[in-house]
Amino acid sequence: MKINRQRRSSNVEDRRGQRASYARGRGGNNILMNLIMGMVFSRAGRKFIIPLVLIGVVGFVAFPDQMRGLINALQGSPVGTSAPQKPNAAPDKSVDFAAAVLGSTEEVWSQIFAKRGKTYQPTAMVIYTGGTRSACGSASAAMGPFYCPGDKKVYLDVSFFDEMARRMNAPGDFAQSYVIAHEVGHHIQDETGVLARANSRQNALGRGSAKANAVQVAVELQADCYAGLWAGLAQNLSSVTLDAGDLKEAIGAAYAVGDDTLQKKARGVVVPESFTHGSAAQRIAAFERGYKARNADACT
């Protein structure tokens, strides 16, 4: 896959190189406030409050980082990453590649929407390492890439690409493109109301039930179809050029993340009722349908 001439998206938020921050949870705040109020209103507290305040002032002057860390520890527990530990890491090939793919999806979907008389509002992509915070809750590398409707952002720890190559046997740059295009597909579903309707339907059916799972499978397969649609149109509507073997990489990735493939590896047993993304065959078929049709109507 050649991306040298492809415009890099400006909708990329690089959170690599950030450390965990602390939430000001109700319990943590109560602990800190109880300590302070206990000293103020108790006889022993009034006796020692002035010396303790002086010690605190000296502590902040001499050891500001340690004192802030102590207060943070009393106030809550780590839930994500927001305070920078050091300047964001220098751009690397993975981040540059992700920005190029995202830029290509923006160009493809902008033109698809324009043909229907609509304006495409692009998603943003958050690149992080280890963990971060999203409007949908805490994100971690173990969760894999995901789309959050709450803030309309795609979350990606690029180490997942290494995981795909090493443990899932799904290497290659186009396999990575498939993952990004799939998550952008969820953004398209969000923009068109599909996610909201699916969420309402799942709640009515009962989360975790076989019928609710089937609704989620349909959502994921449509996102796969949208990924295939992007792949089919990218060469004509953006500056991406496919190489021989690229489609094979995407199909290999779709196979690797099929529910049956993952369940066989994890426990040796396949339970179709518990599928939430679709079998390998279903995911491959959905991707190929979008790629061959090159029309969004084929994915509805």
N, C-alpha and C positions, 0 to 999 in steps of 0.2 A: 504494500500500500504506500503510495507516494503522497506526501502532504506538504512538501516544501513550499509550494505556491499557495497553499491554503491560508486564508486569513485566520488568525488566532482570535478566539472570542475574548472580549473584554469582560465577560460575565463570569470570571473565575476568581474565587476568593481563596487565597492561599493561607491556610491556618497551620501549616507545618511549623514545627519548632515552637509550639506553645505548650505551656504547662497547665495542669489542672487548677481551676479556681474553686472557690468554695461558695456553696449556696447559703443564703441567710435563712435557714429553715427555722420553723417556729420553735422547735426544741432547742436548737443552738442559741437562739436569741434569749430564750428564757433562762438558760444556764448563765449566760453572761450577765443579764439583768438581775437575776437573783443574787449573784455574788456581790454586785455593786450595791443593791438595795439592802442586802443583809448587813453590809458594813456600815451603811449610812444610818440605819435605824437601830442597830444594836449598840449597847453600851461599850462592848469591846471594840466594835467597829469604829465608833467615834474616837476611841483612844488611839487607834492605829491608822486612821484614814489619811491623816496628813503625811506621816512618814511613807505610807504606801504610794500616795500620789507622787511624792518626790522621787521615790524609787522608779515609778512608772515613767516620769518625765526623763530621768537620767537614762533609763533603759531605751526609750525611743531615740534619744540623741546618740547614744553609743552603739546600740544594736537595733536599728530601725527594721531591718528585714526580719530578724528573729521575733521581734515584738509583734509585727503585723502577722507573722505566721501563727503566733500563739493565739491572737484574737480570732483569726480565721478558723483555727481549729476549734475554738469554743463556739463559734457562730454556726458552724455547719460542717458538712462533709463534702468531699469533691464530687462534682456531678458532671463536669465537662471541662472544656478548655476555653478560656477567654483572656487570661492575663499572659502576655507574651513572656516567655522565658529568655528568648533572645530574638534578634531580628529574624524574620521569615527566612527559611532556608533558600539558598540560591536556586533558581530555576533548573530543573533537570529534564532529561528527555521524556520521562513519563508525564510530567506536568505539561510540558510543551505539546506533547502528543495529544493529551486530553483536551487542551485548549483548542487545538486544531480541529479535532473531531467535533467538539461542541460548536465551533464556528461553522463547520460544514452543516450540522443539523439546523443551525439558525437560518442559513441560506436556503436550504431545501424546504423547511417548514414555512418560512416566510413566503415563498413562492406558491406553495400549496394553499396556504390561507388566502393569499392575494387573489388567486383564481376563484375563490369562493366569496370574494368581496369582504374579507375580514383581515384584521391586522394581527400578526403573530406576536405575542409577548413572550420573549425567550425566558427560559429558566436560567438560574445561576447554578454554578457548580462549586461546591466547597471541597477543597483538597485538604486533607488532614492526615495526621499520623497518630496512631494509638487510640485516641478518643477525642470527641468534641461535643458540643451542645447543638441541638436543633430544636425547632418549634415542635417537633414530634417526640422530644425527649432526648436522652443521652444517646450518642452514637459511638460505636466502637468498631475497631477493625474486624472483630469476629462476626459482626452483623453483615458484612459485605456491603456493596453499594446499594443505595436506596434513594427513593424520591420522597420528600416530605411535602405534603399539600399545605401544611400550616405556614410555611414560609416560601413555598414554591421553589425549592432548591434540591439539587441532586448532591448527595454526599458520597464521597469517594476517598477511601484510603488506597493510594496507588500500590501499596504492598499486596493488595488483592490480586493484582496482575501476576505477581510472582507466585502467589498461591495457585492461581489458575494453571500456570505452567508446570509447577513442581508437583502439586498434589492432585490436580484435576486432569492432568494430561491435556490441557487446552492452551497451548502456547500460541504466540503470534500477535502481531499488531492488529489484525482485523478481528481476531477474537476479542481483543480489548475494545475495539470500536463497537462491536455488537453489544457489549455490556453497557457502554455509555449510551448508545442509541436506544437500547431497551428502556433505560431509566428516563431518557428524554420522552420516550413514548408514553410513560406514565404522566409526564407533564402535559402532553397533548390530551390525554384522557381527563386530566384535571381541568384544562381549559375548555373542553367540550362537555363537561358535566358527567362524564362516564364514571369517574371515581366517586362522586357524591351519590349517584344513583346506586352504584354497587355497594357502597358503605351502608346505605339505608336498607337495601335488600338483605345484606348479611345480618344486620341487626334484627330484622324481622324474622329471619330464619333461625337465628341463634348462633352466635359466634362459636366456631369449632365444630359445628355439625357438618355432616357430609354434604348437605345441600348448600350451606354457606361456603364451604370449601370449594364447591363446584363453581360458585360465582367468582371466587377469587382466581381460580384457574382460568376462567374466561377472560378476566382482566389481564392476567399475565400473558396469555396467548395473543391477545390483541396488541400488547406492547411489543411482543416478538414480531408480530406482523408489521408493526410500524417501523421496527428496526430493519426489517427486510426491505420495506418501502424506501427508507432512507438509503440503504445500500444500493438499491436499483437506480435511484435518481441522482446520487451524489456526484457521479462522473459528469452528468449533464448540467446540473444546477449548482455545483460548487467546483472547487479546484482540487478535489480528491481524485486520484487515479488508482484503480484497482490493479493488482498484480495477479499473475497466475497463482492459484492456490489460496487466494484470500477467502473466497466463498467456502472452501473446505475448512478453513480455520473457524469461520463463523458457525458452520454446521457442527464442527467438533465442540465448540463452546456450548452450543445449544444442547448437544447430547450430554455434555459433562454436567450441566446444571439441571437436567431433567430430574423430577422427583424420584422416579424409579431408579435412576443411576445412583443418586445420592443415598437412597434408602438401602440399596443393595450393598453399597460400600460401608454404610454405618452399622447395619444390623443384619444384613443378609436376607431380609424379608421385605417384600413390597406390599404396601397397604394403600391401594388406590383411593379409598375413602378419605385418607388423610392428605392427599395431594393438595398443594396450594399453588403450584406453578405449572403443573402439567408434566406428562411423561416426556421422555427424550424425543420420541417419535412425534408427539403433538407439537413440541416446541420447534423442531426442525421444519415440520409441515407449515406452521404458522409463518416462520421466517421466509421460507421459500415462496409462500403465497404472496406476501408483500413484495418480495423481490421481483417476481415474475409479472405481477399485475401492474406494479408501479402506479397504483391508483389507491387512494385512501379508502375508497368505497369497498375495496376487496377486504378490508380489515374490520368492517362493521358487522 
